[in-house]
């Protein structure tokens, strides 16, 4: 085992992904998870929740105005 492999679990995981018969979608999902840190994930979830609330507000306003 090389020093890089021994000290880099992400590289080990990428290598195992390349050596499996996983579907292309699963591989892409795993690679994305390796790149997205928990901090980035929190920001993405927060932004998605804000956008969802905005969209719900717009939809509810339109529905109320049509009643």
C-alpha positions in Angstrom: 0.0 0.0 0.0 1.4 3.4 -0.9 1.8 6.2 1.6 -0.9 8.2 -0.2 -3.4 5.4 0.1 -2.6 4.9 3.7 -3.1 8.5 4.6 -6.0 9.4 2.2 -9.3 7.5 2.9 -11.0 9.5 0.1 -8.6 8.1 -2.4 -9.2 4.6 -1.1 -13.0 5.1 -1.5 -12.6 6.5 -5.0 -10.5 3.5 -6.0 -13.0 1.1 -4.6 -15.8 2.9 -6.6 -13.8 2.5 -9.7 -13.3 -1.2 -9.1 -16.9 -2.1 -8.4 -19.8 -2.8 -10.8 -21.9 -0.1 -9.3 -24.3 1.8 -11.5 -23.1 5.0 -13.0 -25.7 7.0 -10.9 -24.5 5.4 -7.7 -20.8 6.2 -8.5 -21.6 9.8 -9.4 -23.6 10.2 -6.1 -20.8 8.7 -4.1 -18.2 11.0 -5.7 -20.4 14.0 -5.1 -20.7 13.0 -1.4 -16.9 12.8 -1.2 -16.6 16.4 -2.5 -19.4 18.0 -0.4 -18.3 18.8 3.1 -20.9 18.9 5.9 -20.6 22.7 6.0 -21.4 23.0 2.3 -24.2 20.4 2.7 -25.8 22.6 5.5 -25.6 25.7 3.2 -27.2 23.8 0.3 -30.0 22.5 2.5 -30.6 25.9 4.0 -30.8 27.5 0.5 -33.2 24.8 -0.7 -35.4 25.3 2.3 -35.5 29.0 1.7 -36.4 28.5 -2.0 -39.1 26.0 -1.1 -40.7 28.4 1.4 -40.6 31.1 -1.2 -42.2 28.8 -3.8 -44.9 27.7 -1.3 -45.7 31.4 -0.5 -46.1 32.2 -4.2 -48.3 29.1 -4.8 -50.4 29.8 -1.8 -50.8 33.5 -2.8 -51.9 32.5 -6.3 -54.3 29.9 -5.0 -55.9 32.4 -2.5 -56.2 35.1 -5.2 -58.1 32.6 -7.5 -60.6 31.7 -4.8 
